[in-house]
Amino acid sequence: VMDDTDPLAPIPHGSGRNAMRAVRPTFGTQIAFAAEDVPALGWRTYRLRECGADNRAHPSTAPLSTPYYRIEIDEPAGGLAQLHDSDLDRDLRDATCEHAIGQFLVRDVATGAVEPLRDVHVEPVEHGPVYSRVVIRGAARGCPQIVQEIRAWHVAKRIDHATRIIADGTPFLEHLI
């Protein structure tokens, strides 16, 4: 269970859910679980029941790691400095690449100049029983607010990367991730 009170969260209908919390406090709560034994062409019913505090996500200074991946954040760049696959025992990032994995860039169409994210802030990693996540916030030319969430799952070999961009009307800019 994860409470998301951030109106800029890169989740579907994030700002609407946050606004609805005034009417219904559970609108900002996300429930994640591992669905097991679901038939390929069928369904399975799960019941919600009260959980203890140990099932809620909690901030931590521990690195973002799962049984499948170890992830290091490049805070100045606002991307992944390292993505280590534990099964393959190798880093998946190309060491010759000048940009971090998932780094947000803005390119001026007229000049070709590329600018990285600025004013980067990396929030503490939140660890939960199903996944761990880290949120990266920053700004760029033409984009006063950028929020990225990297979610690494403990129950599957999966990483989700979501980005929410609030862009102004600056013309001739491309946004690259």
Secondary structure, 3 states (H helix, E strand, C coil): CEECCCCCCCCCCHHHHHHHCCCCHHHHEECCCCCCCCCCCCCCCCCCCCCCHHHCCEEECCCEECCCEEEEEECCCCEEEEEEECCCCEECCCCCCCCCECCCEEEECCCCCEEECEEEEECCEEECCCEEEEEEEEEECCEEEEEEEEEEECCCCCEEEEEEEECCCCCCEEEEC
